[in-house]
Amino acid sequence: MRKTYILAALLTGAVLFGGMPAKAWVGCTCVKLGSPAVCTSGPGECTLKNGGACVLPCDYQQPKKANMHKKKSKEA
């Protein structure tokens, strides 16, 4: 009986803590009349900045930063 409890606890721990971490931030699909639907970071950004309505949850991914080009130095 004790072995069954230990085995159940180990299996439960493996299921709960063994998975991959969630990488996606849950955003919302922002809909505004006259424009296409856009996935935003949250309902606050949708209603305050865009003036739309948050309709459905979506998988929000932050935009990547642009790489700055380095200037080449001229040697004389």
N, C-alpha and C positions, 0 to 999 in steps of 0.2 A: 504494500500500500504506500509506504514511504517512497519507494522507487518511482511509483507512478506520479506522485506529486512533484518530485524533483525533476523528472523528465518533462512534465507539463510546464513547469516553471522555466526550464531551459529552452524549450520550444517557444514559449511565449516571449521570452527575452530576445531570442533570435529573430522572431518576426517583428517585434516592436523596434528594436535597436539595430537590426542588421541591414535595413534598407538604405537606399541612397537618399541623401538629403534633398529636400525640395529646393529647386533652383528658380522656379518661376514665381514671379510676383503676380498676385491676382489683381487685375485691373478691371476696368469696365468698358463696355462698348458704348462710345459716346455718339449719339445721333442728334443731328441738327438739321432742320429743314433746309433743303437746297444744297447740302454738302454730303459727301460719302461718310459712312460710319468709320470711326477711328478708335483704336484701342488706346485708352489713356491710363495713367497710373492710378487714378482713383476717382470717386464721384466728385470730390472737391474741385479737382482740376477741370473736370468736364463741365460742371455747372458754372463755376466762377470765371474761368479763363475762356472757355469756348462758348458758353451760353447754350449748351445742349442739355440733353437728358441722358442719364445713365440707364441703359436698358438691360444688358446681359453681362455676365462676367467673361473676361477674356484673359489670355496669357500675355501679360505685359512684359516686354523686354526693353530695358533702357537703351537708347541709342548709343552707339560707340563713339568715343572721342576721335576727332580727326587728328591725324599725325601732322605735325608741323615739319616742313622741309628745312633742312639745315643749309645755311649759305656756305658756299665753298670759299675758302680764303685764298686770296691771290698772293703768290709768293713772287717777289721780284728778283 
